[in-house]
């Protein structure tokens, strides 16, 4: 059944929401992220092979752990967005948006009438008919989070028009992709990359669209908080797990070496 979007509530209440990318598509990993205290999880269907049944099970795990499930869909095709939302996602974000028209198409595919043209039928979110569609549609429009990411020069150039699209809630940080687009792969501190990030974040703030930043260097989380980011994406579960395992075995080896 449709529940309150905890991510939207946290942001509307003035709290900085903290999230994690799910790169290990295992329900138990989603549960662990939720029980660890994160506010939202981004199920990365764009980069990780997750089929329809697998996606539903990841979303069920998020529901059990009381963490907001967002899905990074692989494209802006209406049928792709619809499948993610019908599976139970409380928000979607579409990568590589380059124009106002593309952002409008995303909103149109994700939202119900009168804000969009999303397909409508009984399903998981209205309890397979327990909630009347006339009640479900306005509630779903209120609870849904619609986001995009800007990953290249065209998107950065068009950001001022993209963020004025009615029904767009959030823009996601994609600094790594931007570094590649600006010809300096992986150099996230490069002036051109930093300027692009600043331009996107500033456009969001001027137009009342939330910006989700990804702190990668010491002190960046606090800086983004001061500068008004609505949410922080704290890496992905695969890398966090690897670093934790690496540190764990390293500490034991160091202890044994010192004895």
MARBA-3410 file (N, C-alpha, C, O; in Angstrom, 1 decimal):
259
0.8,-1.2,0.0,0.0,0.0,0.0,0.9,1.3,0.0,2.0,1.2,0.5 ~ 0.3,2.3,-0.6,1.0,3.6,-0.6,1.2,4.1,0.8,0.3,4.2,1.6 ~ 2.5,4.5,1.1,2.8,5.0,2.4,3.4,6.4,2.3,3.7,6.8,1.2 ~ 3.6,7.1,3.4,4.2,8.4,3.3,5.7,8.3,2.8,6.4,7.4,3.3 ~ 6.0,9.2,2.0,7.4,9.3,1.5,8.3,10.0,2.5,8.3,11.2,2.7
9.0,9.2,3.3,9.8,9.7,4.4,10.9,10.6,3.9,11.3,11.6,4.6 ~ 11.4,10.4,2.7,12.4,11.3,2.1,11.8,12.7,1.9,12.4,13.7,2.3 ~ 10.7,12.8,1.3,10.0,14.1,1.1,9.7,14.8,2.4,9.8,16.0,2.5 ~ 9.2,14.0,3.3,8.8,14.5,4.6,10.0,15.1,5.3,10.0,16.2,5.9 ~ 11.1,14.4,5.3,12.4,14.8,6.0,12.8,16.2,5.4,13.2,17.1,6.1
12.8,16.2,4.1,13.3,17.5,3.4,12.3,18.6,3.7,12.7,19.7,4.0 ~ 11.0,18.3,3.6,10.0,19.4,3.9,10.1,19.9,5.3,9.7,21.0,5.6 ~ 10.5,19.0,6.2,10.7,19.4,7.7,12.0,20.1,7.9,12.3,20.4,9.1 ~ 12.8,20.3,6.9,14.1,21.0,7.1,15.2,20.1,7.5,16.3,20.7,7.9 ~ 15.1,18.8,7.4,16.2,17.9,7.7,17.0,17.6,6.5,16.4,17.5,5.4
18.3,17.3,6.7,19.1,16.9,5.6,19.0,15.4,5.5,19.4,14.6,6.4 ~ 18.5,14.9,4.4,18.3,13.4,4.2,19.5,12.8,3.7,20.3,13.3,2.9 ~ 19.8,11.6,4.2,21.0,10.8,3.9,20.7,9.5,3.2,19.8,8.8,3.6 ~ 21.3,9.3,2.0,21.0,8.1,1.3,22.2,7.3,0.8,23.3,7.7,1.0 ~ 21.9,6.2,0.2,22.9,5.2,-0.3,22.5,4.6,-1.6,21.3,4.4,-1.8
23.4,4.4,-2.5,23.1,3.7,-3.8,23.2,2.2,-3.5,24.1,1.8,-2.9 ~ 22.2,1.5,-4.0,22.2,0.1,-3.9,22.8,-0.5,-5.2,22.2,-0.6,-6.3 ~ 24.1,-0.9,-5.1,24.8,-1.5,-6.3,24.9,-3.0,-6.1,25.3,-3.7,-7.1 ~ 24.6,-3.5,-4.9,24.5,-5.0,-4.7,23.1,-5.3,-4.6,22.5,-5.2,-3.5 ~ 22.4,-5.8,-5.7,21.0,-5.9,-5.7,20.5,-7.1,-4.9,19.9,-8.1,-5.5
20.6,-7.0,-3.6,20.2,-8.1,-2.7,19.3,-7.5,-1.7,19.6,-6.5,-1.0 ~ 18.1,-8.1,-1.5,17.2,-7.6,-0.5,17.8,-7.4,0.9,17.5,-6.4,1.6 ~ 18.6,-8.3,1.3,19.3,-8.2,2.6,20.1,-7.0,2.7,20.2,-6.4,3.8 ~ 20.8,-6.6,1.6,21.6,-5.4,1.6,20.7,-4.1,1.8,21.1,-3.2,2.5 ~ 19.6,-4.1,1.1,18.7,-3.0,1.3,18.2,-2.9,2.7,18.1,-1.8,3.3
17.9,-4.0,3.3,17.4,-4.0,4.7,18.5,-3.5,5.6,18.3,-2.7,6.5 ~ 19.8,-3.9,5.4,20.9,-3.5,6.2,21.1,-2.0,6.1,21.3,-1.3,7.1 ~ 20.9,-1.4,4.9,21.1,0.0,4.8,20.0,0.8,5.5,20.2,1.8,6.2 ~ 18.7,0.2,5.4,17.6,0.8,6.2,17.8,0.8,7.7,17.6,1.8,8.4 ~ 18.2,-0.4,8.2,18.3,-0.6,9.6,19.5,0.2,10.1,19.6,0.5,11.3
20.5,0.5,9.3,21.7,1.3,9.7,21.3,2.7,9.9,22.1,3.5,10.6 ~ 20.2,3.2,9.4,19.7,4.5,9.7,19.7,5.5,8.6,19.4,6.7,8.8 ~ 19.9,5.0,7.3,19.8,5.9,6.2,18.3,6.2,5.9,17.4,5.5,6.3 ~ 18.1,7.4,5.3,16.7,7.8,5.0,16.2,7.3,3.7,15.0,7.0,3.5 ~ 17.0,7.1,2.7,16.6,6.6,1.4,17.7,5.8,0.7,18.8,5.9,1.0
17.2,5.0,-0.2,18.2,4.1,-1.0,17.8,4.3,-2.5,16.6,4.3,-2.9 ~ 18.8,4.4,-3.3,18.7,4.5,-4.8,19.0,3.1,-5.4,20.2,2.7,-5.4 ~ 18.0,2.4,-5.8,18.2,1.2,-6.5,18.6,1.5,-8.0,17.8,2.0,-8.7 ~ 19.8,1.1,-8.3,20.4,1.5,-9.6,20.1,0.5,-10.7,20.9,-0.3,-11.0 ~ 18.9,0.7,-11.3,18.5,-0.2,-12.3,19.2,0.1,-13.6,19.2,-0.6,-14.6
19.8,1.3,-13.7,20.5,1.8,-14.9,21.8,1.1,-15.1,22.2,0.7,-16.2 ~ 22.6,0.9,-14.0,23.9,0.3,-14.1,24.0,-1.2,-13.6,25.0,-1.8,-13.9 ~ 23.0,-1.6,-12.9,23.0,-3.0,-12.4,21.8,-3.7,-13.0,20.7,-3.2,-13.1 ~ 22.0,-5.0,-13.4,21.0,-5.8,-14.0,19.9,-6.2,-13.0,20.1,-7.2,-12.3 ~ 18.8,-5.5,-12.9,17.7,-5.8,-12.0,16.5,-6.0,-12.8,16.0,-5.0,-13.4
15.9,-7.2,-12.8,14.7,-7.4,-13.5,13.5,-7.1,-12.8,13.6,-6.6,-11.6 ~ 12.3,-7.2,-13.4,11.0,-6.8,-12.7,10.8,-7.5,-11.3,10.4,-6.8,-10.4 ~ 11.0,-8.8,-11.3,10.7,-9.5,-10.0,11.8,-9.1,-9.0,11.5,-8.9,-7.8 ~ 13.0,-9.0,-9.4,14.1,-8.5,-8.5,13.9,-7.1,-7.9,14.1,-6.9,-6.8 ~ 13.4,-6.2,-8.8,13.1,-4.9,-8.4,12.0,-4.8,-7.3,12.1,-4.1,-6.3
10.9,-5.6,-7.6,9.9,-5.6,-6.6,10.4,-6.1,-5.2,10.0,-5.6,-4.2 ~ 11.2,-7.1,-5.2,11.8,-7.6,-4.0,12.7,-6.7,-3.3,12.7,-6.6,-2.0 ~ 13.5,-5.9,-4.0,14.3,-4.9,-3.4,13.5,-3.8,-2.8,13.8,-3.3,-1.7 ~ 12.4,-3.4,-3.4,11.5,-2.4,-2.9,10.8,-2.9,-1.7,10.6,-2.2,-0.7 ~ 10.3,-4.2,-1.7,9.7,-4.8,-0.5,10.7,-4.7,0.7,10.3,-4.5,1.8
11.9,-5.0,0.4,12.9,-5.0,1.5,13.0,-3.6,2.1,13.2,-3.4,3.3 ~ 13.0,-2.6,1.2,13.1,-1.2,1.7,11.8,-0.8,2.5,11.9,-0.2,3.5 ~ 10.7,-1.3,2.1,9.4,-1.1,2.9,9.5,-1.7,4.2,9.1,-1.1,5.2 ~ 10.1,-2.9,4.3,10.2,-3.6,5.6,11.2,-2.8,6.5,11.0,-2.8,7.7 ~ 12.2,-2.3,6.0,13.2,-1.5,6.7,12.9,-0.1,6.9,13.7,0.7,7.5
11.7,0.4,6.4,11.3,1.7,6.6,12.2,2.8,6.0,12.5,3.8,6.6 ~ 12.7,2.5,4.8,13.6,3.4,4.1,13.0,3.7,2.7,12.4,2.8,2.1 ~ 13.1,4.9,2.3,12.4,5.3,1.0,13.1,4.7,-0.2,14.3,5.0,-0.4 ~ 12.4,3.9,-1.0,13.1,3.4,-2.2,12.9,4.3,-3.4,11.8,4.6,-3.9 ~ 14.0,4.7,-4.0,14.1,5.4,-5.3,14.7,4.5,-6.3,15.5,3.6,-5.9
14.3,4.7,-7.5,14.9,3.8,-8.6,15.5,4.8,-9.7,14.9,5.7,-10.2 ~ 16.8,4.5,-9.9,17.5,5.1,-11.1,17.2,4.3,-12.3,17.8,3.3,-12.5 ~ 16.2,4.8,-13.1,15.8,4.0,-14.2,16.7,4.1,-15.4,17.5,5.1,-15.4 ~ 16.8,3.1,-16.3,17.8,3.2,-17.4,17.5,4.2,-18.5,18.4,4.5,-19.3 ~ 16.2,4.6,-18.6,15.9,5.6,-19.6,14.6,6.3,-19.2,14.0,6.0,-18.2
14.3,7.3,-20.1,13.1,8.1,-19.8,11.8,7.5,-20.5,10.8,8.2,-20.5 ~ 11.9,6.4,-21.1,10.8,5.8,-21.8,9.6,5.6,-20.8,9.8,5.1,-19.7 ~ 8.4,6.0,-21.2,7.3,5.9,-20.2,7.1,4.6,-19.6,6.7,4.4,-18.5 ~ 7.3,3.5,-20.5,7.0,2.2,-20.0,8.1,1.7,-18.9,7.8,1.0,-18.0 ~ 9.3,2.3,-19.1,10.3,2.0,-18.1,10.0,2.6,-16.8,10.1,2.0,-15.7
9.6,3.9,-16.8,9.3,4.6,-15.6,8.0,4.0,-14.9,8.0,3.8,-13.7 ~ 7.1,3.6,-15.7,5.8,3.0,-15.2,6.1,1.7,-14.5,5.6,1.4,-13.4 ~ 7.0,0.9,-15.0,7.3,-0.4,-14.4,7.9,-0.2,-13.0,7.6,-0.9,-12.1 ~ 8.8,0.8,-12.9,9.5,1.0,-11.6,8.5,1.5,-10.6,8.5,1.1,-9.4 ~ 7.6,2.4,-11.0,6.6,3.0,-10.1,5.6,1.9,-9.7,5.2,1.8,-8.6
5.1,1.1,-10.7,4.2,0.1,-10.3,4.8,-1.0,-9.4,4.1,-1.7,-8.7 ~ 6.1,-1.1,-9.5,6.8,-2.1,-8.5,6.8,-1.6,-7.1,7.0,-2.3,-6.2 ~ 6.5,-0.3,-6.9,6.4,0.3,-5.6,7.4,1.4,-5.3,7.5,1.9,-4.2 ~ 8.2,1.8,-6.3,9.2,2.9,-6.0,8.4,4.2,-5.6,7.4,4.5,-6.1 ~ 9.0,4.8,-4.6,8.4,6.1,-4.1,9.0,7.3,-4.8,8.6,8.4,-4.5
9.9,7.0,-5.7,10.5,8.1,-6.5,11.3,7.5,-7.6,11.8,6.3,-7.5 ~ 11.5,8.2,-8.7,12.4,7.8,-9.7,13.3,8.9,-10.1,13.0,10.1,-9.9 ~ 14.5,8.6,-10.6,15.2,9.7,-11.3,15.8,9.1,-12.5,16.3,8.0,-12.6 ~ 15.8,10.0,-13.5,16.2,9.6,-14.9,17.6,10.2,-15.2,17.8,11.4,-15.0 ~ 18.5,9.4,-15.6,19.9,10.0,-15.9,20.0,10.7,-17.3,19.1,10.5,-18.1
21.0,11.5,-17.4,21.4,12.1,-18.7,20.3,13.0,-19.3,20.1,12.9,-20.5 ~ 19.6,13.7,-18.5,18.6,14.7,-19.0,19.4,15.9,-19.5,20.2,16.5,-18.9 ~ 19.0,16.3,-20.8,19.8,17.4,-21.4,19.0,18.6,-21.8,19.5,19.6,-22.2 ~ 17.6,18.6,-21.6,16.8,19.7,-22.1,15.5,19.8,-21.2,15.2,18.8,-20.5 ~ 14.9,20.9,-21.3,13.6,21.1,-20.7,12.6,20.1,-21.2,11.8,19.6,-20.4
12.6,19.9,-22.5,11.6,19.0,-23.1,11.8,17.6,-22.5,10.8,16.9,-22.3 ~ 13.0,17.1,-22.3,13.2,15.8,-21.7,12.7,15.8,-20.3,12.1,14.8,-19.9 ~ 13.0,16.8,-19.5,12.5,16.8,-18.2,11.0,16.9,-18.1,10.4,16.2,-17.3 ~ 10.4,17.6,-19.0,8.9,17.6,-19.1,8.4,16.2,-19.4,7.3,15.8,-18.8 ~ 9.0,15.5,-20.3,8.6,14.1,-20.6,8.7,13.2,-19.4,7.9,12.3,-19.2
9.7,13.4,-18.6,9.9,12.5,-17.4,8.7,12.8,-16.4,8.1,11.8,-16.0 ~ 8.4,14.0,-16.2,7.3,14.4,-15.3,6.0,13.8,-15.8,5.2,13.3,-15.1 ~ 5.8,14.0,-17.1,4.6,13.5,-17.7,4.4,12.0,-17.6,3.3,11.5,-17.4 ~ 5.5,11.3,-17.7,5.5,9.8,-17.6,5.3,9.3,-16.2,4.8,8.2,-15.9 ~ 5.8,10.1,-15.2,5.8,9.7,-13.8,4.5,10.1,-13.0,4.2,9.4,-12.1
3.9,11.2,-13.4,2.8,11.7,-12.6,1.4,11.3,-13.3,1.3,11.2,-14.5 ~ 0.4,11.2,-12.4,-0.9,11.0,-12.9,-1.6,12.3,-13.2,-1.0,13.4,-12.9 ~ -2.7,12.2,-13.9,-3.6,13.4,-14.2,-3.8,14.2,-12.9,-4.1,13.5,-11.9 ~ -3.8,15.5,-12.9,-3.7,16.4,-14.0,-2.3,16.8,-14.3,-2.1,17.7,-15.2 ~ -1.3,16.2,-13.6,0.1,16.7,-13.8,0.9,15.8,-14.8,2.0,16.2,-15.2
0.3,14.7,-15.3,1.0,13.9,-16.2,0.0,12.9,-16.8,-1.2,13.0,-16.8 ~ 0.6,11.9,-17.5,-0.2,10.9,-18.2,0.2,9.5,-17.9,0.2,8.6,-18.7 ~ 0.7,9.3,-16.6,1.1,7.9,-16.2,-0.1,6.9,-16.3,-1.2,7.3,-16.0 ~ 0.3,5.7,-16.7,-0.8,4.7,-16.8,-1.3,4.3,-15.5,-0.6,4.3,-14.5 ~ -2.6,4.0,-15.4,-3.3,3.8,-14.1,-4.0,2.4,-14.1,-4.7,2.1,-15.0
-3.7,1.7,-13.1,-4.5,0.4,-12.8,-4.3,0.0,-11.4,-3.4,0.6,-10.7 ~ -5.1,-0.9,-10.9,-4.9,-1.4,-9.5,-3.6,-2.2,-9.5,-3.2,-2.9,-10.4 ~ -2.9,-2.1,-8.3,-1.6,-2.8,-8.2,-1.1,-2.7,-6.7,-1.9,-2.5,-5.8 ~ 0.2,-2.9,-6.6,0.7,-2.9,-5.2,0.4,-1.7,-4.4,0.1,-1.8,-3.2 ~ 0.5,-0.5,-5.0,0.5,0.7,-4.3,-0.9,1.1,-3.8,-1.1,1.8,-2.8
-2.0,0.6,-4.4,-3.3,0.8,-3.9,-3.9,-0.5,-3.3,-5.1,-0.6,-3.2 ~ -3.0,-1.4,-2.9,-3.5,-2.6,-2.3,-4.3,-3.5,-3.2,-5.2,-4.2,-2.8 ~ -4.0,-3.4,-4.5,-4.7,-4.2,-5.5,-6.2,-4.0,-5.5,-7.0,-4.8,-5.8 ~ -6.5,-2.7,-5.2,-7.9,-2.3,-5.3,-8.5,-1.9,-3.9,-9.7,-1.5,-3.9 ~ -7.8,-2.2,-2.8,-8.3,-1.9,-1.5,-8.5,-0.3,-1.4,-9.5,0.1,-0.7
-7.6,0.4,-2.0,-7.8,1.9,-2.0,-8.4,2.3,-3.3,-7.9,1.9,-4.4 ~ -9.5,3.0,-3.3,-10.1,3.4,-4.6,-9.1,4.3,-5.4,-8.4,5.1,-4.8 ~ -9.2,4.1,-6.7,-8.3,4.9,-7.6,-8.5,6.4,-7.4,-7.6,7.2,-7.6 ~ -9.7,6.8,-7.2,-10.0,8.2,-7.0,-9.3,8.8,-5.8,-9.0,10.0,-5.8 ~ -9.1,8.0,-4.8,-8.3,8.4,-3.6,-6.8,8.2,-3.9,-6.0,9.0,-3.4
-6.5,7.2,-4.5,-5.1,6.8,-4.8,-4.3,7.9,-5.6,-3.2,8.2,-5.3 ~ -5.0,8.3,-6.7,-4.3,9.2,-7.7,-3.7,10.5,-7.0,-2.6,10.8,-7.2 ~ -4.6,11.3,-6.3,-4.0,12.5,-5.7,-3.0,12.2,-4.6,-2.0,12.9,-4.5 ~ -3.2,11.1,-3.9,-2.2,10.8,-2.8,-0.8,10.4,-3.5,0.2,10.8,-3.0 ~ -0.9,9.6,-4.5,0.3,9.2,-5.2,1.1,10.4,-5.8,2.3,10.4,-5.7
0.3,11.3,-6.4,1.0,12.5,-6.9,1.7,13.3,-5.8,2.8,13.8,-6.1 ~ 1.1,13.3,-4.6,1.7,14.1,-3.5,3.0,13.4,-3.0,4.0,14.0,-2.7 ~ 2.9,12.0,-2.9,4.0,11.3,-2.3,5.2,11.0,-3.2,6.3,10.8,-2.8 ~ 4.9,11.0,-4.5,6.0,10.7,-5.5,7.1,11.8,-5.6,6.8,13.0,-5.5 ~ 8.3,11.3,-5.7,9.4,12.2,-5.9,9.9,11.9,-7.3,10.3,10.8,-7.7
10.0,13.0,-8.1,10.5,12.9,-9.5,11.8,13.6,-9.6,11.9,14.8,-9.3 ~ 12.9,12.9,-10.0,14.2,13.5,-10.1,14.9,13.2,-11.5,14.5,12.3,-12.2 ~ 15.9,14.0,-11.7,16.7,13.8,-12.9,18.2,14.0,-12.5,18.5,14.5,-11.4 ~ 19.1,13.6,-13.4,20.5,13.9,-13.2,21.0,14.5,-14.5,20.6,14.2,-15.6 ~ 21.9,15.5,-14.3,22.5,16.2,-15.4,24.0,15.8,-15.5,24.7,15.9,-14.5
24.4,15.2,-16.6,25.6,14.5,-16.7,26.5,14.9,-17.8,27.6,14.4,-18.0 ~ 26.2,16.0,-18.6,27.0,16.4,-19.7,26.9,17.9,-19.9,26.1,18.6,-19.2 ~ 27.6,18.4,-20.9,27.7,19.9,-21.1,26.3,20.4,-21.6,25.9,21.5,-21.1 ~ 25.6,19.6,-22.4,24.3,20.1,-22.9,23.3,20.3,-21.7,22.6,21.3,-21.6 ~ 23.3,19.3,-20.7,22.5,19.5,-19.6,22.8,20.6,-18.7,22.0,21.4,-18.2
24.1,20.9,-18.5,24.6,22.0,-17.7,24.2,23.3,-18.4,23.7,24.2,-17.7 ~ 24.3,23.4,-19.7,24.0,24.6,-20.4,22.5,24.9,-20.3,22.0,26.0,-20.3 ~ 21.7,23.8,-20.2,20.2,24.0,-20.2,19.6,23.9,-18.8,18.4,23.9,-18.7 ~ 20.4,23.9,-17.8,19.9,23.6,-16.4,18.9,24.7,-16.0,17.9,24.3,-15.3 ~ 19.1,25.9,-16.4,18.1,27.0,-15.9,16.7,26.7,-16.4,15.7,27.1,-15.8
16.6,26.1,-17.6,15.3,25.8,-18.1,14.8,24.5,-17.6,13.6,24.3,-17.4 ~ 15.7,23.5,-17.4,15.3,22.2,-16.8,14.6,22.3,-15.5,13.6,21.7,-15.2 ~ 15.2,23.1,-14.6,14.7,23.2,-13.2,13.5,24.0,-13.0,13.0,24.1,-11.9 ~ 13.0,24.6,-14.1,11.7,25.3,-14.0,10.5,24.5,-14.4,9.4,24.9,-14.5 ~ 10.8,23.2,-14.7,9.7,22.3,-15.1,8.8,22.0,-13.9,9.3,21.5,-12.9
7.5,22.3,-14.1,6.6,22.0,-13.0,6.5,20.5,-12.7,6.3,19.7,-13.7 ~ 6.6,20.1,-11.5,6.5,18.7,-11.1,7.8,18.0,-10.9,7.9,16.9,-10.5 ~ 8.9,18.7,-11.2,10.3,18.2,-11.0,10.7,18.5,-9.6,10.6,19.7,-9.2 ~ 11.1,17.5,-8.8,11.4,17.7,-7.4,12.8,17.9,-7.1,13.2,18.7,-6.2 ~ 13.7,17.1,-7.8,15.1,17.0,-7.3,16.0,16.8,-8.5,15.7,16.1,-9.5
17.2,17.3,-8.3,18.3,17.0,-9.3,19.4,16.3,-8.5,19.8,16.7,-7.4 ~ 19.9,15.2,-9.1,20.9,14.4,-8.4,22.3,14.7,-8.9,22.6,14.9,-10.1 ~ 23.3,14.8,-8.0,24.7,15.0,-8.3,25.2,13.9,-9.2,25.0,12.7,-8.9 ~ 26.0,14.3,-10.2,26.6,13.3,-11.1,28.0,13.8,-11.5,28.3,14.0,-12.6 ~ 28.8,14.1,-10.5,30.1,14.7,-10.7,31.1,13.8,-11.5,31.8,14.3,-12.3
31.0,12.5,-11.3,31.9,11.6,-12.0,31.6,11.7,-13.5,32.5,11.8,-14.4 ~ 30.3,11.6,-13.9,29.9,11.7,-15.3,30.3,13.1,-15.9,30.7,13.1,-17.0 ~ 30.1,14.1,-15.1,30.5,15.4,-15.6,32.0,15.5,-15.8,32.4,16.2,-16.8 ~ 32.8,14.9,-15.0,34.2,15.0,-15.2,34.6,14.3,-16.5,35.5,14.8,-17.2 ~ 33.9,13.3,-16.9,34.1,12.6,-18.2,33.7,13.5,-19.3,34.4,13.6,-20.3
32.5,14.1,-19.1,32.0,15.0,-20.2,32.9,16.2,-20.4,32.9,16.7,-21.6 ~ 33.6,16.7,-19.4,34.4,17.8,-19.5,35.9,17.5,-19.9,36.8,18.3,-19.8 ~ 36.1,16.2,-20.2,37.4,15.7,-20.7,38.5,15.5,-19.6,39.7,15.5,-19.9 ~ 38.0,15.4,-18.3,39.0,15.2,-17.2,38.5,14.1,-16.4,38.1,14.3,-15.2 ~ 38.4,12.8,-16.9,37.7,11.7,-16.2,38.3,11.5,-14.8,39.5,11.4,-14.6
37.4,11.5,-13.8,37.8,11.2,-12.4,38.4,12.4,-11.7,38.6,12.3,-10.5 ~ 38.7,13.5,-12.4,39.2,14.7,-11.7,38.1,15.6,-11.2,37.8,16.6,-11.8 ~ 37.5,15.2,-10.1,36.3,15.8,-9.6,36.6,17.2,-9.0,35.7,18.1,-8.9 ~ 37.9,17.5,-8.7,38.3,18.8,-8.2,38.7,19.8,-9.3,39.1,20.9,-9.0 ~ 38.6,19.3,-10.6,39.0,20.2,-11.7,38.0,21.4,-11.7,36.8,21.3,-11.5
38.6,22.6,-12.0,37.8,23.8,-12.0,36.5,23.8,-12.9,35.5,24.2,-12.5 ~ 36.7,23.2,-14.1,35.5,23.1,-15.0,34.4,22.2,-14.4,33.2,22.5,-14.5 ~ 34.8,21.1,-13.7,33.8,20.2,-13.1,33.1,20.9,-11.9,31.9,20.8,-11.8 ~ 33.9,21.5,-11.1,33.4,22.2,-9.9,32.5,23.4,-10.4,31.4,23.6,-9.7 ~ 32.8,24.1,-11.4,32.0,25.1,-11.9,30.6,24.6,-12.4,29.6,25.2,-12.2
30.7,23.4,-13.1,29.4,22.8,-13.6,28.5,22.4,-12.4,27.3,22.6,-12.4 ~ 29.1,21.8,-11.4,28.4,21.4,-10.2,27.7,22.6,-9.6,26.6,22.5,-9.2 ~ 28.5,23.6,-9.4,28.0,24.9,-8.8,26.8,25.5,-9.6,25.9,25.9,-9.0 ~ 27.0,25.4,-10.9,25.9,26.0,-11.7,24.6,25.2,-11.5,23.6,25.8,-11.4 ~ 24.7,23.9,-11.5,23.5,23.1,-11.4,22.9,23.3,-10.0,21.7,23.5,-9.9
23.7,23.3,-8.9,23.2,23.4,-7.6,22.6,24.8,-7.4,21.5,24.9,-6.7 ~ 23.2,25.8,-7.9,22.7,27.2,-7.8,21.3,27.3,-8.5,20.4,28.0,-8.0 ~ 21.2,26.8,-9.7,20.0,26.8,-10.5,18.9,26.1,-9.7,17.7,26.6,-9.7 ~ 19.2,25.0,-9.0,18.2,24.3,-8.2,17.7,25.2,-7.1,16.5,25.4,-6.9 ~ 18.6,25.8,-6.4,18.2,26.7,-5.2,17.4,27.9,-5.6,16.5,28.2,-4.9
17.8,28.5,-6.8,17.0,29.7,-7.2,15.6,29.3,-7.6,14.7,30.2,-7.5 ~ 15.3,28.1,-8.0,14.0,27.7,-8.5,13.3,26.7,-7.6,12.2,26.2,-8.0 ~ 13.7,26.6,-6.4,13.0,25.7,-5.4,13.0,24.3,-5.7,12.1,23.5,-5.3 ~ 14.0,23.8,-6.4,14.2,22.4,-6.7,15.3,21.8,-5.8,16.3,22.5,-5.6 ~ 15.0,20.7,-5.2,16.0,20.1,-4.3,17.3,19.6,-5.0,17.2,19.1,-6.1
18.4,19.8,-4.4,19.7,19.3,-4.9,20.2,18.2,-4.0,20.3,18.4,-2.8 ~ 20.5,17.1,-4.6,21.1,16.0,-3.8,22.6,15.9,-4.2,23.0,15.5,-5.3 ~ 23.5,16.2,-3.2,24.9,16.3,-3.4,25.5,14.9,-3.0,25.0,14.2,-2.2 ~ 26.7,14.7,-3.5,27.5,13.5,-3.1,28.9,14.0,-2.6,29.8,14.2,-3.3 ~ 29.0,14.1,-1.2,30.3,14.5,-0.7,31.3,13.4,-0.9,31.1,12.2,-0.5
32.5,13.8,-1.4,33.5,12.8,-1.7,34.8,13.1,-1.0,35.7,12.3,-0.9 ~ 35.0,14.3,-0.4,36.2,14.8,0.2,35.9,15.2,1.7,34.7,15.5,1.9 ~ 36.8,15.1,2.6,36.6,15.5,4.0,36.1,17.0,4.0,36.6,17.9,3.3 ~ 35.0,17.2,4.8,34.5,18.5,5.0,33.4,18.8,4.0,32.7,19.8,4.2 ~ 33.2,18.0,2.9,32.2,18.4,1.9,30.8,18.2,2.4,29.9,19.0,2.0
30.5,17.2,3.3,29.2,17.0,3.8,28.7,18.2,4.5,27.6,18.7,4.3 ~ 29.6,18.7,5.4,29.2,19.9,6.2,29.1,21.2,5.3,28.2,22.0,5.5 ~ 29.9,21.3,4.3,29.8,22.4,3.4,28.5,22.4,2.6,27.8,23.4,2.4 ~ 28.1,21.2,2.1,26.9,21.1,1.3,25.7,21.4,2.2,24.7,22.0,1.8 ~ 25.8,21.0,3.5,24.7,21.3,4.4,24.6,22.8,4.6,23.4,23.3,4.5
25.7,23.5,4.7,25.6,25.0,4.9,25.1,25.6,3.6,24.5,26.7,3.7 ~ 25.4,25.0,2.5,25.0,25.6,1.2,23.6,25.2,0.7,23.2,25.6,-0.4 ~ 22.9,24.5,1.6,21.5,24.3,1.3,21.1,23.0,0.5,20.0,22.9,0.0 ~ 22.0,22.1,0.4,21.6,20.8,-0.2,20.5,20.2,0.6,20.5,20.2,1.8 ~ 19.6,19.6,-0.1,18.4,18.9,0.5,18.7,17.5,1.0,18.1,17.0,1.9
19.7,16.9,0.3,20.0,15.5,0.6,21.4,15.2,0.2,22.0,15.9,-0.6 ~ 22.0,14.2,0.8,23.3,13.7,0.5,23.3,12.3,0.2,22.7,11.5,0.8 ~ 24.0,11.9,-0.9,24.1,10.5,-1.3,25.5,10.1,-0.9,26.5,10.6,-1.4 ~ 25.6,9.1,0.0,26.9,8.8,0.7,27.5,7.6,0.1,27.9,6.6,0.8 ~ 27.6,7.5,-1.3,28.3,6.5,-1.9,27.4,5.3,-2.2,26.2,5.4,-2.1
28.0,4.1,-2.6,27.2,2.9,-2.8,27.6,1.8,-1.9,28.7,1.8,-1.4 ~ 26.6,0.9,-1.6,26.8,-0.2,-0.6,28.0,-1.1,-1.0,28.6,-1.6,-0.1 ~ 28.3,-1.3,-2.3,29.4,-2.1,-2.7,30.7,-1.6,-2.2,31.5,-2.3,-1.6 ~ 30.9,-0.3,-2.5,32.2,0.3,-2.1,32.3,0.5,-0.6,33.4,0.3,0.0 ~ 31.2,0.8,0.1,31.2,0.9,1.5,31.6,-0.4,2.2,32.4,-0.5,3.1
31.0,-1.5,1.7,31.2,-2.8,2.2,32.7,-3.2,1.9,33.4,-3.8,2.8 ~ 33.2,-2.9,0.7,34.6,-3.2,0.4,35.6,-2.5,1.4,36.5,-3.1,1.9 ~ 35.3,-1.2,1.6,36.2,-0.5,2.4,36.2,-1.0,3.9,37.2,-1.0,4.6 ~ 35.0,-1.3,4.3,34.8,-1.9,5.7,35.6,-3.2,5.8,36.2,-3.4,6.8 ~ 35.4,-4.1,4.8,36.1,-5.3,4.9,37.6,-5.2,4.8,38.4,-5.8,5.5
38.1,-4.2,4.0,39.5,-4.0,3.8,40.1,-3.4,5.1,41.2,-3.8,5.5 ~ 39.4,-2.5,5.8,39.8,-1.9,7.0,39.8,-3.0,8.1,40.7,-3.0,9.0 ~ 38.8,-3.8,8.1,38.7,-4.9,9.2,39.9,-5.8,9.1,40.5,-6.1,10.1 ~ 40.2,-6.4,7.9,41.3,-7.3,7.9,42.6,-6.6,8.0,43.6,-7.2,8.6 ~ 42.7,-5.4,7.6,43.9,-4.6,7.7,44.3,-4.3,9.2,45.4,-4.4,9.6
43.2,-4.0,10.0,43.5,-3.8,11.4,44.0,-5.0,12.1,44.8,-4.9,13.0 ~ 43.4,-6.2,11.7,43.8,-7.4,12.4,45.3,-7.7,12.0,46.1,-8.1,12.8 ~ 45.6,-7.5,10.7,47.0,-7.8,10.3,48.0,-6.9,11.0,49.1,-7.3,11.3 ~ 47.6,-5.6,11.1,48.4,-4.6,11.8,48.6,-5.1,13.3,49.7,-5.0,13.8 ~ 47.6,-5.5,13.9,47.6,-5.9,15.3,48.6,-7.1,15.4,49.4,-7.2,16.4
48.5,-8.1,14.5,49.4,-9.3,14.5,50.8,-8.9,14.3,51.7,-9.5,14.8 ~ 51.0,-7.9,13.4,52.4,-7.5,13.1,53.1,-6.8,14.3,54.3,-7.0,14.5 ~ 52.3,-6.1,15.0,52.8,-5.3,16.2,53.1,-6.2,17.4,53.7,-5.8,18.3 ~ 52.6,-7.4,17.4,52.8,-8.3,18.6,54.1,-9.0,18.5,54.5,-9.7,19.5
END
